[in-house]
Structures are given as C-alpha cells and as structure tokens.
Amino acid sequence: CRRMIVARQNFLTALFADLEANGVRYCILRNYDDLYGNADTDLDLIVSPYSLARFERCLHAMAEQTGWHFVHAARYVNFSHVFWHPKSGFLRIDYETDVRWRFFTVLSARQVLDSSRRHGEFFIPSPELESVILYVAVIWRGMMSDRYRRQLGVLYTACGDPAALRRELG
C-alpha cells in the first residue's frame, strides 16, 4: 500500500511542479484532502482552454518520467486520461475547461482559476466556488454523498463572507 501511495504522489507532485514551470494554470476541483493516499478516487482538474496542449504535454511527460503508462483517453463532458503503474494500479485524471451541467456553463475556467488558492503543492478553488462545483456534481449525480455533505460544511465555515456564497449560489 505504501508503494502505491508513493508512486501516485511522485507522479502528481511532478505533474504539479511541471505545470507551474510551464505556466499552465490549473486547479483541483474536489476530493483533494487525501489526494495521494486515496486510490479510490480520480483526479478532477480545471485548465484554461488556452493551455490544453501544454497541459497534455506535461501530463504525459510526467507520467513517463515517473513510471506511469498511458492506457486510454476519452472525451466525455470532460477530457479523461487513464494511466497505469505496476505498483499503484490505475489512475484516472479528468480535466475540463469549464464547470458544466449538461451543456450549460456554470463556471468558466477563468472564474475558478482567478479565485484559486494554493493548498500544499497544488491549487484548489475558493470556498465559494468549490461549493458551487460540489453542488453541480450533486445535481449531476442526483444525490449528495456524506463526503460532499461534510465538505460543504467545511467550506461554509471557510467562507469569509456568507453573502458572497449566497451570490455565487444564486
């Protein structure tokens, strides 16, 4: 299990450093608290549409550099790339250029990226916008998980201005 975590962490920390070195703005949208240790979840990012080619070059270069093998790419509502490592198994990295519900844009990449904040080695949304992102995910899935319910409580507490949260949700 430790080798699995180390392989995942090596890939992701190398990716985050390479994205910054190449001027690619990104933000992890959700589920970042146990990013390295939880192999049950994928990685969800938002990237500027102008940086997609650089993002994909960094993604594949850092996968190769850290011993991960590219397995599959697909285009759904988002972009999805799957990688495999002999000690860590599979890792799916999903990225999008806006936050959508069906074909409706809810948040642009610029909105999320302009309000993002550093969280260790990577960037996450502001509490207000992360709340919107989680509510969109809940609407997509048609149910609210206990994890999202807890995180929304944390985010509400982290909002410096509850009126700003109401404006974002309104």
Secondary structure, 3 states (H helix, E strand, C coil): CHHHHHHHHHHHHHHHHHHHHCCCCEEECCCCCCCCCCCCCCEEEEECHHHHHHHHHHHHHHHHHCCCEEEEEEECCCEEEEEEECCCEEEEEEEECEEEECCEEEEEHHHHHHCCEEECCEEECCHHHHHHHHHHHHHHHCCCCHHHHHHHHHHHHHCCCHHHHHHHHC
